[in-house]
């Protein structure tokens, strides 16, 4: 079953993956599951050492795949390169921003969103120390990685919620988190939006303060999701099902035993202990344990796509989504 939805939206056109689709997509005979007798699954992730991806990226330590019979290979990518990786046939499953995956699918990459990883919009509004409320940011300069990014989307939705006009704020594109952090410390920007892991670390170090959750302004949405290459899902349905069963069992185990989560963050990823403990208390419970995406969240993804692609309502495509439990 494929469920779809449509919602009005707007902001920047970028179809960088469209020309890559001709390169082909899907697994070759050496990495397919049922098709070749192999149990290798290649998973592309968009951010290194990021807590929403921990059950995949630290799968060996956590024992995610121990009883599954799967050999899971993590392919490190970035948000801008996920579409290229999938279009080039270099991975079977993507774990990345739901909006980015939907944009790649619209560009022609033959894959389908099948599960939420983190439905809660896990971004925080981060400002210079001394700022006390989002209302204080009116007239400010906000840092973003680039036009159409999740951070820009969050800040625009915040401004709309507060009733600001477009002349009440400006954006500066800085490319990455380290540049955003440096600009905030230097005072060249007043705020930016980023995930809880970075936000908590900035508060711990005294380099920034969290003013509000981005979810207060974005509403129902999916920040991170899984998408599976269509040919891989069709040829290897049992492998795909086994993958997700093992993944969600590990998430449930971490939520029941948060120390497992904390130990990876501290001992392997060098996250400060207080930050790891805060993530375990506030962010770990937000990880999905079954991959469900609601109609309201699908509408949120659709809004994100429209924002990224600067499209009218009639031009915005439906979100291609099939629950992983319904793949056959």
SULDA-V697831 format. One record per run of one state. SS is the DSSP state (~ for helix, > for strand, _ for the rest). FROM is the first residue (numbers start at 1). TO is the last residue. If there is no record, write none. Layout:
SS/FROM/TO, SS/FROM/TO
//
This chain:
_/1/2, >/3/3, _/4/17, ~/18/23, _/24/39, >/40/45, _/46/50, ~/51/57, _/58/58, ~/59/62, _/63/70, >/71/76, _/77/78, ~/79/87, _/88/92, >/93/97, ~/98/107, _/108/110, >/111/118, _/119/123, >/124/127, _/128/133, ~/134/137, _/138/140, >/141/144, _/145/149, ~/150/161, _/162/165, ~/166/168, _/169/169, >/170/173, _/174/176, ~/177/186, _/187/190, >/191/194, _/195/195, ~/196/205, _/206/208, >/209/213, _/214/214, ~/215/218, _/219/223, >/224/229, ~/230/235, _/236/236, ~/237/256, _/257/257, ~/258/268, _/269/272, ~/273/282, _/283/283, ~/284/286, _/287/294, ~/295/309, _/310/320, >/321/321, _/322/323, ~/324/326, _/327/328
//
